[in-house]
Amino acid sequence: MPTRRHFIKLGSTGVAGVLASQSFVPRTDAANPSHYPVVAVAPLKDVGPGAAIVFAYPDAGSPAVLLRLAEAATNGVGPARDIVAFSTLCTHKGCPVAFKPERKMFICPCHWSTFDPAKAGALIIGQASQQLPQIELRVNNGVVEAVGVSGLIYGRHTNLV
Amino acid sequence: MPLPPTEAQRFDTVCQFCIVGCGYKVFKWPVGRDGGPEPDRNALRADYTKPLPPLGDWISTAMHTTVTDRDGRQYNVVITPDKACVVNEGLSSVRGGGQAPTLFSPERPTKARLAKPLLSRAGQHVPVTWDAAVDLGARVVKAVIDRWGPDAVGMKFFDHGGGGGGFEANWAVGRFFFSGVGTKTASIHNRPAYNSEVHAAGDAGVAALTNAYADAELADTIVLVGSNAYETQTNYFLVHMVPNLNGSTLERKRAILGTESVAPGRIIIVDPRRTMTVATAEAAGTPDRALHLQIEPGADIALLNAISRVILDRRWHDVGFIRDHTEWQTFEAYQRSTLAVDRPLADVVNEAAKIAGIPAAQIYKAAEWVGAPKADGSRRRTLLHYEKGLIWGLKNYENIAAIVDLALLTGNVGKPGTGCSRMGGHQEGYVRPAYPGGRPALNVDEAVRRGEVKAYWIGGCNPVLTTLNAEAMEAAFKERGAPVQAVLDRTEGRPVGERVARIVDALKQGGMFIIAQDIYMTATTRLAHLVLPAAQWGETNLTSINGERRLRLYQRFMDPPGEALPDWEIMARFARRIRALYLDDNNPLMANRFLDFDWRTEEDVFIHARYQFKGDGSDPIEGYAGVTYDLLRRLGTNGIQTPTRIVNGVPVGTVRMHERGRFQTPSGKARFIPAPQPWPGYAAKVAAQRAQYPFWVNNGRTNHIWQTLYHHQHVPFYNDHNPMPHLEIHPADASKLGVSSGDLVELTNDVGRVRAMAIITDSVKRGHTFMLFGQPRGAAGELVSDHVDPTTTIPYYKGAWAAIRRIGPQPEIAKIVSFLPQNVAR
C-alpha cells in the first residue's frame, strides 16, 4: 500500500503556459473519421518559439501540453514540423510530468522517468514501460487542432471514457 | 485494454529479471470474456469507470498480451505489480512493468522461441525428436567419459535464480554434472570457471546477502560501490533507499531504534560515472547528503582501505565487536599489511587519493560518513553494498576483502540499518551437490581453447557473445566444432552407434561436440551441434530468492512453445538415458551415478534438493529446510526469507544474517582478510594494455534492457531504445575524434574489435568511456583480455583499454534514439 513511502512532489508543472480556449463538441468530418474529438488548441500564429500551452485532451480529465520545440520533431506539425503535444500523466504511476525547456525533456518528480518530446515521447531513462502518449495534431485553417492520441493514457483502460 | 473479469485465473509470481524480485500478479482469462470497468466486474476490484488517481492499479499496454496454450485456446494475460508485496509495494521498474510482451506468442516476434530439439546439418539446424536428441547426446557424453574421463565433459551453465534459473533447474544441472558426470570442467554463465563471485566474503565468514531491504530504510549512511542502483536494482533503490534519503523513514527509525540520534540518510556512491543513481540520490535528499566519489579504474581497494585507515586512526572502529566477534590475529595482520599502520595516516590517504583520482578531503569525509559516532555518541549505522564494479574490478579477491573488512572494522553487520551485501544482478537460487574441483578453479575457457574439452554443454547463457576475449572463444567453437559437423553431415542416416563412433574419431583429432540449451537461437546456439529448447519463466514453476533472501514460488501460468521442456526435465532425460546405456554396458557403478532423476514435477526436484538443508542454523543463505510449495503458495509474493530454521517443526525465516554475532567460520568468529599491501596495482597484461591504448572502456548494465536482450530484441519499446551497443563518451573526447551522438564508432585493442553507437555525455570523465556489456550486435567482451585474478580465476571485465575511431553517421538510428542525457533528475 503506497503511503508515506511514496514521496510525491506535486509542485508546479514548470510549464509557462496559456490555457487555450477549448471546444469539446466532437466534430465528425471527412478528415477525422475516428471517434476522437477534434479540439482546437491554439491559433498557429500564437504558437511562438518556446511555447508551452496547457490544454486537456481528449476530455477534461486528461491534462496535456502543446510545445513548440527548437527543432523538427517526430510527428511534429507546423511549417517547421516542430509543434508537438503530449499527455502529461507519467505512464509509470500517473504523476504529472513537467516539461523542462532547458533540459528539452519531460521529467517526472515521482520516480524520475524522463521523456523526449522530439522523439514521440520516447522514454529517455526511467521506470515507465510505455512512452508518453503523443497527441496527434493537425493544422486546420491556421488553427492547431488535436485529433487523436497514440498510446494509452495513464489511469485509463481506454482513452475515450 | 481488456480488463480481467472477476473469475479470471490468478497467479502469484515474481519478476523474471533483476535481483530485486518485485512481486507481480498474473491474471489469465479467455479471449472474449473480458471484465468491466466497475469495481465488481473486474478482478482487481478497481474503479475504471473514471481515470485512476496517481499510484493506482493502472494496467499499461506493456502489462497485457495474449497467449495461445498448447490446446490452441487463446487467453488474455495481464502481469501487474503486486501492492501487497513488501519488496516493491505495487511499483514496477521499466523492465518488470513490461514482461507481458516477452511471453511466447506464435503471432509476435517472440515466435522466434526454440520449440523443438535441433541437430545441425550442412549449415542449418533441423528438428529432431527428443528421443533422438537425448539418445545422440547421451551416447556422446558417455563416450567422452569412457574414453577421456569425466573432466573432458565441460559445461557452462547459469547458476542464478529468476528467469532462466531457480532452485529446481540448479539442482538438476548440478546433480547431472557433479554427481552424475563428476566433472571439474564446469563454469558459470558469466565467467570462465566454477567459483564464487565473492570468495573473500566467504573466507571472512560473512554471507553474500546479509541485510533485509528494510535495513536500507534505517541506515544512517548507505554506501554503494560499483552499483548503479537506480538502473540495475531499481525498486530496492526507489522503494527502500530513497524514502530514507528524503526523510520519510524518520518515524520508522525512531520506532525501531529508540532514542538514538536519527536523521535523513546519507549516501556515498563510488562510481567512475556520474550516473542516474547519483542524480536521483541528490534529488531525493539534499545534495549535501549525497557524496559521489568519481573513482579511477581499479582504485577501489586503495580507497576502501584508506577510509578504513582513517576510521582506525580516529578510534571510530567498533572495539567491542572486533573483540567479541572477530579472530584477533586476523585483525592484527589487517592493520599491519592492509592498513599500513606503520606509515603516517596522511601518506596512506594521499597515496590513495592519487591512485583513485579523488581529493583527500573526500576520503576523510567518506570515513566520517561511514564511521563517525552520531550526535548522541551512538555508533553510526552504515549499510555497505557492492556489485560488479567491485566484483569484476581490478582484483576480485582483495576488492571484496576491502569492503568486508571495513564492515567488520565498524561492526556494521547483523544490526538493524547495517549490512555488507552484494547488490546483485540476477536473482539467486543456488543449490547443488559440491563442485568436485578446488580453488582456484580451472579456467574452462582456456581448457576449451586448448582442446581439452571433448563435449561442451552450454545452458542458458551466451559465452560466444559475452565472454572475455570473445573472438577467440568464437574461433575455438568454430574450429573445434567443424570436424564434428563434417562427421554429422557424412553419417546422416547411419545408425546412431556408428555416428557416435565417427564423432569420437573427430574428437580424437581435437574436435569438440557442442550441446546448447536455451530459449532462443543465439550466437552460441548457432555454433552448437545439438540445440535443446528450454521452457522459461511462467511456463514452469520455479523458486528463487531475491537480494534480501526472500524465497517465493514463481507460478506457472502458460504452456511453453512446441516441445520445449524445463531445464530440470532436460537434464533428467539425459541422465536416465545415460544410466540405461551404462546398464546395457554392464557398468552398474557408473549407472548408479545417474540414479534418482525420476522427478515427475518441479516440486519433486525442489523437495529432493531440500535434503541438503538441515534447518539448524548451519545452512548456507539459500537454505529452505521445511519449505513446501504449499507453504509458498500461502505466503504469496512475500514468501519467507532464507535460510530457514525449523522451530517446533515449522520453518522460520531469517530477516538479517549474523544477528547473534555468529559468522560462517569454524570458530564462529569473522575473519579480517589481510591484503599483502594497500593496493596491488595493475597486472602486467592489464598495465600493458593501459599504456598502449588511450581510452578506458568501462562496461556494464543499463536501466532499459535486460542482459543480452534475448527477450528485449523482440519488443520494440526495449529494442528501439538500445538498437545497438552504445558507448558513452565525454564531449571533449568526442570533439577531438569528430564524433557526434549516434555515430558508429569502432573500438580496437590487442584483443579484438567491436563497433558501437556513440552517446555523448558528461557522465563519464575524459579518457573514460562506458559500453553496454552484452548487446547482441557487439559485446564489450571482444576487448577484455584473458587476464584473471590468479587467486580466484575471476576476470577483470571492467579493465579494458582501447583506441576509438569514428566510422560514420547512422541517420536512421539517430531518428528513433534519444540522445538527451540519461543522468538528469531535475
Interface residues (C-beta under 8 A of the other chain):
Chain A: M1 P2 R4 R5 H6 F7 I8 G61 S62 T74 L89 T91 H92 K93 G94 C95 K100 R103 K104 M105 I107 P109 C110 H111 W112 T114 D116 A118 K119 A122 L123 I124 I125 G126 Q127 A128 S129 Q130 Q131 G151 L152 I153 Y154 G155 R156 H157 T158 V161
Chain B: M1 P2 L3 P37 Y48 T49 K50 P51 L52 P53 P54 L55 G56 W58 I59 S60 T61 A62 M63 K83 A84 E89 G90 L91 S92 S93 V94 R95 G97 G98 Y230 E231 T234 L238 V239 V242 P243 N246 S248 E251 M276 A279 T280 A283 A284 N703 H704 F717 D720 H721 K815 I816 V817 S818 L820 P821 Q822 N823 V824 A825 R826
